[in-house]
């Protein structure tokens, strides 16, 4: 019923729109996949997303436990739109990181 139940249609629609915009953004931007070997020999992987214009502003966008860097791209996009350079890693034992 409309009186006692929340309508989530707009939330789902906005979420889908954000994901679609992020996907298009990801295809169109300059980015690099960077890797480093940890002191104990594991390969760690991150996405480096430079700002469109030279910037000294940086953001480190981290996923939660068992997450993936790709889940954080919508957040990285919001910072990128504000001219931040972004680092979005897969933490140890997640995604592409060992």
C-alpha positions as CSV (number, residue, x, y, z in Angstrom):
1,X,0.0,0.0,0.0
2,X,1.2,3.5,-0.6
3,X,0.5,4.7,2.9
4,X,2.8,2.3,4.8
5,X,5.3,1.0,2.3
6,X,8.2,2.8,0.7
7,X,8.2,3.1,-3.0
8,X,11.6,2.0,-4.2
9,X,11.0,2.4,-7.9
10,X,12.8,5.8,-8.0
11,X,15.8,4.4,-6.0
12,X,16.2,1.5,-8.4
13,X,15.8,3.8,-11.4
14,X,18.4,6.3,-10.1
15,X,20.8,3.4,-9.3
16,X,20.5,2.0,-12.8
17,X,21.0,5.4,-14.3
18,X,24.2,6.0,-12.2
19,X,25.5,2.6,-13.2
20,X,24.8,3.2,-16.9
21,X,26.5,6.6,-16.7
22,X,29.5,5.1,-14.9
23,X,29.8,2.4,-17.6
24,X,29.8,5.0,-20.4
25,X,32.3,7.2,-18.4
26,X,34.6,4.3,-17.9
27,X,34.8,3.6,-21.6
28,X,35.6,7.2,-22.4
29,X,38.3,8.1,-19.9
30,X,42.0,7.8,-19.6
31,X,43.0,5.2,-17.0
32,X,45.8,2.8,-16.2
33,X,46.0,-0.5,-14.5
34,X,48.9,-0.4,-12.1
35,X,50.5,-3.3,-10.2
36,X,53.0,-3.6,-7.4
37,X,54.5,-6.6,-5.7
38,X,54.2,-6.5,-1.9
39,X,57.1,-7.3,0.4
40,X,55.8,-10.8,0.8
41,X,55.6,-11.4,-2.9
42,X,51.9,-10.8,-3.8
43,X,50.8,-8.9,-6.8
44,X,48.4,-6.0,-5.9
45,X,46.3,-4.3,-8.6
46,X,44.8,-0.8,-8.8
47,X,43.0,1.4,-11.3
48,X,44.6,4.8,-11.6
49,X,42.3,7.4,-13.0
50,X,44.0,10.7,-13.7
51,X,42.0,13.9,-13.6
52,X,41.1,15.4,-17.0
53,X,43.2,18.5,-16.2
54,X,46.3,18.7,-14.1
55,X,45.4,18.4,-10.5
56,X,47.1,18.0,-7.1
57,X,43.9,16.7,-5.6
58,X,43.8,12.9,-5.0
59,X,41.3,10.4,-3.6
60,X,41.8,6.8,-2.6
61,X,38.5,4.9,-3.1
62,X,38.4,1.7,-1.1
63,X,35.9,-1.1,-1.3
64,X,34.7,-3.1,1.7
65,X,35.4,-6.6,2.9
66,X,35.0,-9.1,-0.1
67,X,34.4,-6.1,-2.4
68,X,35.9,-5.3,-5.8
69,X,37.4,-2.1,-7.2
70,X,34.8,-2.0,-10.0
71,X,32.1,-1.5,-7.4
72,X,33.7,1.7,-6.4
73,X,33.9,3.3,-9.9
74,X,30.6,5.3,-9.4
75,X,32.3,7.0,-6.4
76,X,35.5,7.5,-8.3
77,X,33.5,9.1,-11.1
78,X,32.0,11.6,-8.7
79,X,35.5,12.7,-7.6
80,X,36.8,12.7,-11.1
81,X,34.0,15.1,-12.1
82,X,35.4,17.4,-9.5
83,X,38.9,17.2,-10.9
84,X,40.4,14.6,-8.5
85,X,42.9,12.0,-9.5
86,X,41.7,8.6,-8.2
87,X,43.3,5.4,-7.1
88,X,40.9,2.5,-6.8
89,X,42.6,-0.7,-5.7
90,X,41.5,-4.3,-5.3
91,X,42.6,-4.9,-1.7
92,X,44.6,-8.1,-0.8
93,X,42.9,-11.3,-1.8
94,X,40.1,-9.4,-3.7
95,X,39.4,-9.1,-7.4
96,X,42.7,-9.0,-9.3
97,X,44.9,-8.7,-6.3
98,X,46.6,-11.8,-4.8
